[in-house]
């Protein structure tokens, strides 16, 4: 057991033994330093069991349920019972009653009077004794809030912003009995937002408003553009997705939000896949310049739910203090990957930006990356500064399997769309002819290489229909021990043991099931994927149909990644048209002709690919059975949902 882990577990045991050992609320030290600050960090001095627990309703400026009354946001608070004003850790979520939070899907629990007793996750257990308040807000239209959920839209973001305004004295709130609730009596207004998936997306959206008092955000596996979450460059991910998400989290009586649901259906415009005003409202990236909060991002490099474009395009636009963790898992919270180190990072991050303690975390390397199972490195920036654009030619090879690298030569490939071809079958047996896909392989690597950033593949194509989906995958062919992100836990296994992270009370303990990294030895792995609707090649805002018989250049952006490929391995590029696993193609059955001379792969590369031979190397066939990595097409995952167990 590491010294750091011993430290946290010892703190948890002392703080969670019971009421008899709970430390009473303490006054500020004579020096003016709060009692909860010692040795440059916050320490647990306030009683968790005796903390103030209260529920209030914050008034917003909106009325999208059209009842003539301003919408109200239900807010549940746990804070020290102390004569000191404390900063706030805020998680605004749609999931508190429908789906739960964390690996154990915890829900809010209330007493007979409707006052909060149990908050999900460990944030209140750990941070309240250390001089923070924890606030859990039900975003508009969910759980106990009024209004209507508009799935990433103005109502959602401004309902959470209203809570920040209330914490800073700029909005009104009441208790259940109608009496006023004044936050500035107990908080200094300094607020940090945190959350995984949809919750983290709300944090991104609120930060993009530039609201005063929001000092930091911690978006985990979070969305920065809802268009990119529900579309892949014009390709429809799944039909009626916004309406589906609304129905799942809706907390309002039947019929109240029918108008909003209709607006979701019409605005999202499944018929064209265009980026329009509806999606622009749900795109936080253009407003990254308004973000004055510091940002701590955590994301899985193999997240097939909230894909890596979401963190990468947000990260590159942020100009303030920022830090990032990148793991090899899928849609997994770092608390369930590297628990002790994550809690330590989170503690120091909030101490720095909410308590004002200059602990040096903002001067440490900005990026922490998992390079292989259990192996982490710290780097000063991302993508890797040493990564340079490398244009890789697509060679003809033996006429079946092409080559990657070397000089540009001639040749072509023709295939007919087969959208039912699974990813597993598409990437298996790259040396064989497989209907519906074409494959290109590098020579065996003579030295390790690193792909760090956003690869793209530019394809010169003829298509016999007005459009088609184009799908690209990069594959690492070579035996290695890898994080099993294709498994049910997306790279983790939940154990039977528990560890405790903070103080416990009879009604809310701080103990959570331990997890371990799920690893597998495999002969290949898909390292990134990309999709593009050919008719959106000019712009995502409108469709430009293709004319049969004409050649077009279409660039397919792949998902940003950071992967090391070992010497002796082979890099593969697999091309398809439609992909029913990850999307809902609107045009299928096209025949695609690819001109190799006019096509190329662009890699953000550290190192160099070897010059290929005349033909591609032979690689093992691999397992062609479906892996169910993608969210099931007609039962899409919620942004925070656990993948169901595979069916036989």
Residue pairs with C-beta under 8 A, 6 or more apart in sequence:
1 9
2 340
4 340
4 341
4 344
5 339
5 340
8 340
8 343
8 344
8 501
9 499
9 500
11 44
11 502
12 499
12 500
12 501
12 502
12 503
12 504
12 510
12 511
13 500
14 21
14 44
15 22
15 44
15 48
15 129
15 502
15 503
15 504
15 510
16 125
16 500
16 502
16 503
16 504
16 509
16 510
16 511
19 49
19 50
19 505
22 47
22 48
22 49
22 50
22 503
23 44
23 45
23 46
23 47
23 129
24 47
24 50
25 46
25 47
25 50
25 80
25 81
25 82
25 83
26 35
26 36
26 45
26 46
26 82
27 35
27 82
27 83
27 84
28 34
28 35
28 83
28 84
29 35
34 84
34 131
35 45
35 82
35 84
35 131
36 42
36 43
36 44
36 45
36 46
36 80
36 84
36 129
36 130
36 131
37 43
37 131
37 355
37 357
40 357
40 358
40 359
41 347
41 348
41 351
41 357
41 359
42 127
42 130
42 131
42 132
42 347
42 351
42 355
42 357
43 130
44 129
44 130
44 502
44 503
45 129
45 130
45 131
46 80
46 81
46 82
46 128
46 129
46 130
46 131
47 80
47 81
47 129
47 503
48 124
48 125
48 128
48 129
48 502
48 503
48 504
48 505
49 503
49 505
49 506
50 81
51 78
51 79
51 80
51 81
51 124
51 128
52 77
52 78
52 79
52 80
52 81
52 186
53 76
53 77
53 78
53 115
53 116
53 117
54 76
54 77
54 115
54 116
54 175
54 181
55 74
55 75
55 76
55 77
55 110
55 114
55 115
55 116
55 144
55 175
55 176
56 74
56 75
56 77
56 173
56 174
56 175
56 181
57 72
57 73
57 74
57 75
57 144
57 145
57 173
57 174
57 175
57 176
58 72
58 73
58 75
58 137
58 162
58 163
58 166
58 171
58 172
58 173
59 70
59 71
59 72
59 162
59 171
59 172
59 173
59 174
60 70
60 71
60 72
60 73
60 140
60 147
60 158
60 159
60 162
60 171
61 70
61 158
61 162
62 70
62 71
62 140
62 147
62 154
62 155
62 158
62 159
63 69
63 70
63 71
63 147
64 71
64 140
64 147
64 148
64 150
64 155
64 260
65 71
65 141
65 146
65 147
65 148
65 252
65 256
65 257
65 260
66 259
67 146
67 256
69 146
71 140
71 145
71 146
71 147
71 155
71 159
72 145
72 146
72 147
73 137
73 138
73 139
73 140
73 145
73 147
73 159
73 160
73 162
73 163
74 137
74 138
74 143
74 144
74 145
75 135
75 136
75 137
75 138
75 163
75 166
75 173
76 108
76 116
76 119
76 135
76 136
76 137
77 116
77 133
77 134
77 135
78 116
78 119
78 124
78 128
78 133
78 134
78 135
79 86
79 128
79 133
79 134
79 186
79 187
80 86
80 128
80 129
80 131
80 132
80 133
82 131
84 131
85 186
85 187
85 188
86 131
86 132
86 133
86 186
86 187
86 188
87 131
87 132
87 133
87 187
87 188
87 189
87 190
87 191
87 192
87 215
87 350
87 354
87 355
88 132
88 133
88 134
88 135
88 167
88 187
88 189
88 190
88 191
88 192
88 354
89 123
89 127
89 132
89 133
89 134
89 135
89 191
89 192
89 193
89 194
89 350
89 354
90 134
90 135
90 136
90 137
90 160
90 163
90 164
90 167
90 191
90 192
90 193
90 194
91 101
91 121
91 123
91 134
91 135
91 136
91 137
91 193
91 194
91 195
91 199
92 136
92 137
92 138
92 139
92 159
92 160
92 163
92 193
92 195
92 199
92 202
92 203
92 206
93 101
93 136
93 137
93 138
93 139
93 142
93 195
93 198
93 199
93 202
94 138
94 139
94 141
94 142
94 143
94 149
94 156
94 198
94 249
95 101
95 142
95 198
95 199
95 249
95 638
95 640
96 107
96 108
96 120
96 136
96 138
96 142
96 143
97 107
97 108
97 138
97 142
97 143
97 144
97 251
98 142
98 143
98 248
98 249
98 251
99 105
99 248
99 249
99 638
99 640
99 641
100 106
100 107
100 120
101 107
101 120
101 121
101 196
101 199
101 640
102 120
102 121
102 333
102 335
102 512
103 333
103 335
103 336
103 492
103 494
103 512
103 513
103 515
103 642
104 512
104 513
105 642
106 118
106 120
106 121
107 120
108 116
108 118
108 119
108 120
108 136
108 143
109 116
109 117
109 118
109 507
109 508
110 116
110 117
111 117
113 176
114 176
116 136
117 507
117 508
118 507
118 508
119 134
119 136
119 508
120 136
122 335
122 343
122 501
122 502
122 510
122 512
123 134
123 194
124 134
124 502
124 508
125 501
125 502
125 503
125 504
125 508
125 509
125 510
126 343
126 347
126 501
126 502
126 503
126 510
127 134
127 347
127 350
127 502
128 134
128 502
128 503
129 502
129 503
130 347
131 355
132 350
132 354
133 186
133 187
135 163
135 167
137 145
137 159
137 160
137 163
138 144
138 145
138 251
139 145
139 149
139 156
139 159
139 160
139 202
140 146
140 147
140 148
140 149
140 150
140 155
140 156
140 159
141 147
141 148
141 149
141 150
141 155
141 246
141 249
141 250
141 251
141 252
141 257
141 260
142 149
142 249
142 250
142 251
143 251
144 251
145 159
145 251
146 252
147 155
147 159
148 155
148 250
148 252
148 256
148 257
148 259
148 260
149 155
149 156
149 245
149 246
149 249
149 250
149 257
149 260
150 156
150 246
150 260
150 263
150 264
151 226
151 242
151 245
151 246
151 264
151 282
152 201
152 205
152 223
152 226
152 282
153 281
153 282
154 281
155 260
156 202
156 205
157 202
157 205
157 206
157 208
157 209
158 209
160 193
160 202
160 203
160 205
160 206
161 206
161 209
161 211
162 171
163 171
164 191
164 193
164 206
164 211
164 213
164 214
165 171
165 211
165 213
166 172
166 173
166 183
167 183
167 184
167 187
167 189
167 191
167 213
168 183
168 184
168 189
168 191
168 212
168 213
169 182
169 183
169 184
169 189
172 180
173 180
173 181
173 182
173 183
174 180
174 181
175 181
183 189
189 213
190 213
190 215
190 354
191 213
191 214
191 215
191 354
192 214
192 215
192 216
192 217
192 218
192 293
192 350
192 353
192 354
193 202
193 203
193 206
193 207
193 214
193 216
193 217
193 218
194 200
194 203
194 217
194 218
194 220
194 346
195 201
195 202
195 203
195 218
195 219
195 220
195 222
196 220
196 221
196 222
196 333
196 640
197 220
197 221
197 222
197 223
197 305
197 306
197 331
197 638
197 639
197 640
198 222
198 223
198 638
198 639
198 640
199 222
199 640
200 217
200 218
200 219
200 220
200 221
200 222
200 223
201 219
201 222
201 223
201 224
201 226
201 639
203 217
203 218
203 219
203 222
204 217
204 219
204 222
204 223
204 224
204 284
204 314
205 284
206 214
206 217
207 214
207 217
207 284
207 291
207 293
207 295
208 284
208 287
208 288
208 290
208 291
209 287
209 290
210 287
210 290
210 291
210 292
214 292
214 293
215 293
215 294
215 353
215 354
216 293
216 294
216 295
216 296
216 349
216 350
216 353
216 354
217 293
217 294
217 295
217 296
218 295
218 296
218 297
218 298
218 346
218 349
219 295
219 297
219 298
219 311
219 314
220 297
220 298
220 299
220 333
220 334
221 298
221 299
221 300
221 303
221 305
221 306
221 331
221 332
221 333
221 639
222 297
222 299
222 306
222 310
222 311
223 229
223 306
223 310
223 639
224 283
224 284
224 285
224 310
224 311
224 313
224 314
225 279
225 282
225 283
225 284
225 285
225 309
225 310
225 313
226 279
226 282
226 283
227 275
227 279
227 282
227 283
227 540
228 307
228 309
228 310
228 313
229 237
229 306
229 307
229 310
229 639
230 236
230 237
230 238
230 241
230 242
230 268
231 237
231 273
231 275
231 279
231 540
232 530
232 531
232 532
232 533
232 582
232 583
233 530
233 531
233 532
233 533
233 536
233 540
233 556
233 557
234 273
234 274
234 532
234 533
234 535
234 536
234 540
234 543
235 273
235 469
235 531
235 532
235 533
235 583
235 585
236 270
236 273
236 583
236 584
236 585
236 586
237 582
237 583
237 584
237 636
238 244
238 583
238 584
238 631
238 633
238 634
238 636
239 270
239 584
240 265
240 270
241 268
241 636
242 264
242 265
242 268
243 261
243 264
243 265
244 636
245 638
245 639
246 257
246 260
246 261
246 264
247 261
248 638
250 257
267 276
267 277
267 278
268 278
268 279
269 276
269 278
272 543
273 533
273 536
273 543
273 586
274 536
274 540
274 541
274 542
274 543
275 540
275 541
276 541
280 286
284 314
285 313
285 314
285 317
288 314
288 317
288 318
288 319
289 317
289 319
291 318
291 319
291 320
292 320
293 320
293 353
294 320
294 321
294 322
294 323
294 349
294 352
294 353
294 362
295 318
295 320
295 321
295 322
295 323
296 322
296 323
296 324
296 325
296 345
296 346
296 349
297 311
297 314
297 315
297 322
297 323
297 324
297 325
298 324
298 325
298 326
298 327
298 333
298 334
298 342
299 306
299 308
299 310
299 311
299 324
299 325
299 326
299 327
300 308
300 326
300 327
300 328
300 329
300 330
300 331
300 332
300 485
300 490
300 491
301 308
301 326
301 327
301 328
301 329
301 370
301 561
301 562
301 563
302 328
302 329
302 330
302 483
302 485
302 490
302 491
303 329
303 330
303 331
303 490
304 330
304 331
304 485
304 529
304 582
304 629
304 630
304 631
305 330
305 331
305 631
305 637
305 639
305 641
306 331
306 639
307 559
308 528
308 559
308 560
308 561
309 557
309 559
309 560
311 324
311 326
311 560
312 453
312 454
312 560
315 322
315 324
315 382
321 353
321 362
322 366
323 349
323 361
323 362
323 364
323 366
323 367
324 366
324 367
324 368
324 382
325 334
325 342
325 345
325 367
325 368
325 369
326 367
326 368
326 369
326 370
326 382
326 562
327 334
327 337
327 338
327 370
327 483
327 491
328 370
328 372
328 373
328 482
328 483
328 485
328 491
329 337
329 483
329 485
329 490
329 491
329 492
329 517
330 485
330 490
330 491
331 490
331 637
331 640
332 489
332 490
332 491
332 492
334 342
335 342
335 343
335 512
336 492
336 494
336 515
337 370
337 491
337 492
337 515
337 517
338 376
339 499
339 501
339 514
339 515
343 501
345 361
348 359
348 361
349 361
351 357
351 359
352 358
352 359
352 361
352 362
364 378
365 378
365 379
365 380
366 379
366 380
366 381
366 382
367 378
367 379
367 380
367 381
367 382
368 376
368 377
368 378
368 379
369 376
369 377
369 378
369 379
369 382
369 562
370 376
370 483
371 377
371 564
372 480
372 481
372 482
372 564
373 481
373 482
373 483
373 517
373 519
374 517
382 452
382 562
383 452
383 453
383 454
383 560
383 562
383 604
384 450
384 452
384 453
384 562
384 604
384 606
386 450
386 606
387 450
387 451
387 452
387 453
387 604
387 605
387 606
388 604
388 605
388 606
389 602
389 603
389 604
389 605
390 602
390 603
390 604
390 605
390 608
390 609
391 600
391 601
391 602
392 404
392 405
392 442
392 600
392 601
392 602
392 603
392 609
393 404
393 405
393 406
393 407
393 408
393 409
393 596
393 600
394 402
394 403
394 404
394 440
394 573
394 596
394 599
394 600
394 601
395 402
395 403
395 404
395 405
395 406
395 409
395 411
395 440
395 596
395 612
396 402
396 403
396 409
396 410
396 411
396 596
397 403
397 440
397 441
397 612
397 614
397 615
397 616
398 615
398 616
399 411
400 431
400 432
400 433
401 430
401 431
401 432
401 439
401 440
401 441
401 615
401 616
402 411
402 413
402 438
402 439
402 440
402 441
402 596
402 616
403 440
403 441
403 442
403 443
403 612
403 613
403 615
403 616
404 440
404 441
404 442
404 571
404 572
404 573
404 601
404 609
404 612
405 442
405 443
405 609
405 610
405 611
405 612
406 611
406 612
408 597
408 600
409 596
409 597
410 596
410 597
411 596
411 597
412 593
412 594
412 595
412 596
413 438
413 575
413 593
413 594
413 596
414 591
414 592
414 593
414 594
415 435
415 436
415 437
415 438
415 576
415 577
415 591
415 592
415 594
416 435
416 436
416 577
416 589
416 590
416 591
416 592
417 436
417 468
417 469
417 576
417 577
417 578
417 585
417 588
417 589
417 590
417 591
417 592
418 435
418 436
418 437
418 576
418 577
418 578
419 469
419 577
419 578
419 579
419 580
419 585
419 588
420 580
421 434
421 435
421 436
421 437
421 576
422 581
422 624
422 626
423 473
423 526
423 529
423 579
423 581
423 582
423 626
423 627
423 629
423 630
424 623
424 624
424 625
424 626
424 627
425 434
425 624
425 626
426 434
426 436
426 437
426 473
426 574
426 576
427 473
427 475
427 524
427 526
427 572
427 574
427 622
428 434
428 621
428 622
428 623
428 624
429 621
429 622
429 624
430 439
430 441
430 475
430 477
430 572
430 574
430 616
430 619
431 439
431 441
431 616
431 618
431 619
432 621
436 576
436 577
437 574
437 575
437 576
438 574
438 575
438 594
439 572
439 573
439 574
439 575
439 616
440 572
440 573
440 574
440 575
440 601
440 616
441 477
441 570
441 571
441 572
441 573
441 612
441 616
441 617
441 619
442 570
442 571
442 572
442 609
442 610
442 612
443 570
443 609
443 610
443 611
443 612
443 613
443 617
444 568
444 569
444 570
444 610
444 617
445 565
445 566
445 567
445 568
445 569
445 570
445 571
445 609
445 610
446 567
446 610
447 567
447 607
447 608
448 564
448 565
448 566
448 567
448 607
449 564
449 565
449 571
449 605
449 606
449 607
449 608
449 609
450 562
450 563
450 564
450 565
450 605
450 606
450 607
451 474
451 527
451 528
451 561
451 562
451 563
451 565
451 603
451 604
451 605
451 606
452 561
452 562
452 604
452 606
453 560
453 561
453 562
453 604
454 557
454 558
454 559
454 560
454 561
454 604
455 474
455 528
455 530
455 557
455 558
455 561
455 601
455 602
455 603
455 604
456 530
456 555
456 556
456 557
456 558
456 601
456 602
457 472
457 530
457 555
457 556
457 558
457 573
457 575
457 599
457 600
457 601
457 602
458 553
458 554
458 555
458 556
458 599
458 600
458 601
458 602
459 470
459 553
459 554
459 555
459 556
459 575
459 594
459 599
460 551
460 552
460 553
460 594
460 595
460 597
460 598
460 599
461 470
461 534
461 551
461 552
461 554
461 592
461 593
461 594
461 595
462 548
462 549
462 550
462 551
462 552
462 592
462 593
462 595
463 534
463 546
463 548
463 552
463 590
463 591
463 592
463 593
464 548
464 590
464 591
465 546
465 548
465 587
465 589
465 590
466 535
466 545
466 546
466 587
467 533
467 534
467 535
467 543
467 545
467 546
467 586
467 587
467 590
468 533
468 534
468 546
468 577
468 578
468 585
468 587
468 588
468 590
468 592
469 531
469 532
469 533
469 534
469 577
469 578
469 579
469 583
469 585
469 586
469 587
470 531
470 532
470 533
470 534
470 554
470 556
470 575
470 576
470 577
470 592
471 529
471 530
471 531
471 556
471 575
471 576
471 577
471 578
471 579
471 582
472 529
472 530
472 531
472 556
472 558
472 573
472 574
472 575
472 576
473 526
473 528
473 529
473 530
473 558
473 573
473 574
473 576
474 526
474 527
474 528
474 529
474 558
474 571
474 572
474 573
474 574
475 524
475 525
475 526
475 527
475 571
475 572
475 573
475 574
476 524
476 525
476 527
476 563
476 565
476 569
476 571
476 572
477 523
477 524
477 569
477 570
477 571
477 572
477 619
477 620
477 622
478 523
478 524
478 565
478 566
478 568
478 569
478 570
479 521
479 522
479 523
480 521
480 522
480 525
480 566
480 569
481 519
481 520
481 521
482 519
482 520
482 521
482 522
482 525
483 491
483 517
483 518
483 519
484 491
484 518
484 519
484 520
485 491
485 629
486 627
486 628
486 629
487 518
487 520
488 642
488 643
488 644
488 645
488 646
489 515
489 518
489 642
490 643
491 517
491 518
492 515
492 516
492 517
492 518
493 515
493 516
493 517
493 518
494 513
494 514
494 515
495 513
495 514
495 515
495 516
496 513
497 513
497 514
498 511
498 512
498 513
498 514
499 511
499 512
499 514
500 509
500 510
500 511
500 512
501 510
501 511
501 512
502 510
503 510
504 510
504 511
523 620
523 622
524 572
524 619
524 620
524 622
526 629
527 561
527 563
527 565
528 558
528 559
528 560
528 561
528 563
529 558
529 559
529 582
530 556
530 557
530 558
530 559
531 556
531 579
531 582
531 583
532 554
532 555
532 556
532 557
533 586
534 546
534 552
534 554
535 543
535 544
535 545
535 546
536 543
536 544
537 544
537 552
537 553
537 554
537 555
538 544
546 552
551 595
551 598
553 598
565 571
570 617
570 619
571 609
572 619
573 601
575 594
577 585
577 588
577 590
577 592
578 585
578 587
578 588
579 585
580 633
581 626
581 629
581 630
581 633
582 630
582 631
583 633
584 633
603 609
628 643
628 646
631 637
631 643
632 644
637 643
